[in-house]
């Protein structure tokens, strides 16, 4: 009765006629990701609820869990079901395993442990990648973050392998009926990165035509011919191998304008370099986020290679930015004694 009443008040929250207007792979993947994350939120919230004796914290955790169960999970489940997808089973409640505050009575399954650890490892991947992109003044500090990132990737690989071998995880539905096919999340990440490479190629070619600076052109051409185009070819290959038609590549802009001129708008070399550094930092974040959601080994290896290429290319841009005094650093601070 409670859900029927809510549906009358918020009908759009429960159905969007997805059968008449199908969602694309990215929309389905993010709904699936939000649903499984909500299940984990309930699982963890109830575990902590049963392990603390703090009455105020009990009220907070109970409200948090009930809010997720009432306003997030039914809404997402209904949208996925309306689109024809079977949703994974909800985790069994832990509030029936004893009284709040008696943690030894709470049982956590091996599956639940692996899911929580994978989520935490994903968070570390994102934090370490952000550290690599942020460390622009001290190469030694960047080296620390790179080392941490590589170790976290190894840990994430190990967790993914162990959990997958036990069928502990709930990846998004398969994108096609072929054996060993990409799941919808993997298909989305490949497609999304394909569009990212198209944009990157357009920008790099435009910037090459916008500057006469030979040193900057060298870095732009490295990004174009050593990073963007090779990665584009790999992404196209993966999608084609799974039966997807890839969009046409952007028309080349090389030598369409005299060197140092793109048209009416002139972008300064310092602005070009700043944009490139920001784009390289964003790419690293995107690749790392994708890696945290990939299950198929060959696709994971592809994105790991992209991450390591980002790690190699970003310092080249930062070095040139430092050399030209073009970097905009956050405030420098020291500990007060």
Secondary structure, 3 states (H helix, E strand, C coil): CHHHHHHHHCHHHCCCCCCCCCCCHHHHHHHHHHHHHHHHHHHHHHHHHHHCCCHHHHHHHHHHHHHHHHHHHHHHHHHHHHCCCCCCCCCCCCCCCCCCCCHHHCCCCHHHHHHHHHHHHHHHHHHHHHHHHHCCCCHHHHHHHHHHHHHHHHHHHHHHHHHHHCCCCCCCCECCCCCCCCEHHHHHHHHHHHHHHHHHHHHHHHHHCCCCCHHHHHHHHHHHHHHHHHHHHHHHHHHHHCCCCCCCCCCCCCCCCCCCCCCCCCCCHHHHHHHHHHHHHHHHHHHHHHHCCCCCHHHHHHHHHHHHHHHHHHHHHHHHHHHCCCCCCCCCCCCCC
